[in-house]
Amino acid sequence: MTDKLYSLKYEPDGNGCPHFLSEKVVPDEWEWNPYETKPFDIEIAKRYSSKITDKAIKFIDFDFYGTDSRYVSDKFTTLCNDLSISFRAIPIDITMRDGSRPEKSYFVFLSASHISILDTEKSIYEIERLKENGAVAMHKDFPEIPVYSKIEKFIAKNLEFPHLFQCIDIYSLVCTDAFKNESLNRNLRGLKFIPLDEGFTYDPWAGW
């Protein structure tokens, strides 16, 4: 039976987990796409650094941050390794405005597992269609999977999933109960777990 699943989001608190990480990243372009599907195939030739530019941010100690580009701490990657999660972590050297460094080491997180989990027979949803001809819009990286414009009732397939993966259907990281519980046990900061159940709705235009 499918374990409980959660959409993983960043939860700021303004105290080590800023609402917005104002920064200057060098170099200013990644060598990968935000939703990279084959992270192990990328050749990383550059070294990345980030300088926090907001003087109101005195320190950071989040373990997970971001939406498209995700920063994670060494505590987060250790948990992933302990749960045999497939991912690639690219080091990023973060310095504060005063030149000091956080106590934790940070990485850009790229999931190596991309899975469609929506049970289309039991869920209630709408599919995006092309304005030009009304044809079903298909995911550009996974052409066999449609783009969902709205999901009103989300039922996951009755399968076993990795403890953390990129859900193709809702463009979000999704985790299991085991990942959530271990995150809480280890006091990982900045993580919000939104249950993927019948009460979950996905509407990219309205926010959720």
Helices and strands as residue ranges (DSSP letters): E 5-10, E 23-26, G 39-41, E 48-52, E 64-66, E 70-73, H 74-82, E 87-95, E 106-111, E 114-115, E 124-127, E 148-153, E 164-167, E 172-176, H 177-185, E 191-195
